């Protein structure tokens, strides 16, 4: 089975856990932090038909290093944290939303540029054909 792209993986997590993120209230807290949402790597892996360690490894070893950062005061801001309080395997949901928005924008720009290039190629081919068959 083909591994999902970063956009496919993160978009699925965003869509699957948005309601969990947005329904958080301090009075009826079902997790230790609003911004860090626990995720089920096994369930996500089932959705894509891959082993759960593929999902975990992608989040922990690749995407955490790519999108996690250290603030100027030395505090680490994790994209994917192994533990936040009593919660395990947590995604920083506001950061996830920003990353997904950026990846979606890159995807649209890629396909727009590709479409324009294909259109230019078609027009050039037609022009060449007309000039070769012309009067």
C-alpha positions in Angstrom: 0.0 0.0 0.0 1.2 3.5 -0.9 2.0 5.8 2.1 -0.2 8.9 2.2 1.3 12.3 1.4 1.8 14.8 4.2 -1.2 16.7 2.9 -3.4 13.6 2.9 -2.3 12.5 6.3 -2.6 15.9 8.0 -5.9 16.7 6.2 -7.4 13.5 7.4 -6.3 14.2 11.0 -7.7 17.8 10.7 -11.1 16.6 9.4 -11.3 13.7 11.9 -10.4 15.6 15.0 -11.7 19.2 14.4 -14.9 18.6 16.4 -12.8 17.1 19.3 -10.6 20.3 19.3 -13.5 22.8 19.0 -15.7 21.1 21.6 -13.2 21.5 24.4 -14.3 23.4 27.5 -12.5 23.8 30.8 -15.6 22.9 32.8 -16.0 19.6 31.0 -12.4 18.9 30.0 -11.8 15.4 28.5 -8.1 16.2 27.9 -5.3 18.2 29.6 -5.0 20.9 27.0 -7.2 22.6 24.5 -4.5 22.9 21.8 -3.0 19.4 22.1 -5.5 16.8 20.9 -4.8 13.1 21.4 -5.0 11.1 18.2 -5.3 7.4 17.4 -2.5 6.4 15.1 -3.9 2.9 14.6 -7.3 4.3 13.4 -5.6 6.8 11.1 -3.4 4.0 9.7 -6.5 1.8 9.1 -8.0 4.6 7.1 -5.0 4.7 4.8 -4.4 0.9 4.8 -0.9 1.2 6.3 0.8 0.0 9.5 0.3 2.3 12.5 4.0 2.7 12.9 4.1 4.4 9.5 1.7 7.0 10.8 3.5 7.4 14.2 6.9 7.5 12.6 5.8 10.1 10.0 4.4 12.3 12.7 7.1 11.9 15.3 10.3 11.5 13.3 9.5 13.6 10.2 6.7 16.1 10.8 7.6 17.0 14.4 11.1 17.9 13.2 9.8 19.8 10.2 7.1 21.9 12.0 8.0 21.9 15.7 10.1 24.8 16.8 11.7 26.5 19.8 10.5 30.0 20.8 13.0 32.8 21.6 12.5 32.1 25.4 13.7 28.5 24.9 10.3 26.9 25.1 9.6 24.0 22.6 6.4 24.2 20.6 5.7 20.6 19.5 3.8 19.7 16.4 3.4 16.2 17.7 4.0 15.5 21.4 4.3 12.0 22.9 2.7 13.1 26.1 0.9 16.2 27.3 -0.2 15.7 30.9 -1.9 12.4 30.9 -2.7 12.4 27.2 -0.5 10.5 24.8 0.3 11.0 21.1 -1.1 14.6 20.8 -1.2 16.9 17.8 -0.9 20.7 18.3 -4.2 21.5 16.5 -3.8 25.2 15.8 -0.3 24.5 14.3 -1.8 21.6 12.4 -4.5 23.9 10.9 -1.8 26.3 9.8 0.3 23.6 8.2 -2.7 22.1 6.4 -3.7 25.5 5.1 -0.1 26.0 3.8 0.0 22.6 2.2 -3.4 23.1 0.5 -2.2 26.4 -0.9 1.0 24.8 -2.2 -1.1 22.0 -3.8 -3.4 24.6 -5.5 -0.5 26.6 -6.8 1.2 23.5 -8.2 -1.9 22.4 -10.1 -2.6 26.0 -11.3 1.0 26.2 -12.7 0.7 22.8 -14.2 -2.6 23.6 -15.8 -1.3 26.8 -17.3 1.8 24.9 -18.6 -0.4 22.3 -20.2 -2.6 24.9 -21.7 0.4 26.7 -23.2 1.7 23.4 -24.6 -1.6 22.7 -26.3 -1.8 26.2 -27.8 1.8 25.9 -29.0 1.1 22.5 -30.5 -2.0 23.9 -32.3 0.0 26.9 -33.6 2.7 24.7 -34.9 0.2 22.4 -36.6 -1.6 25.3 -38.2 1.7 26.8 -39.4 2.9 23.5 -40.9 -0.4 22.9 -42.6 -1.0 26.5 -43.5 -1.1 28.1 -47.0 
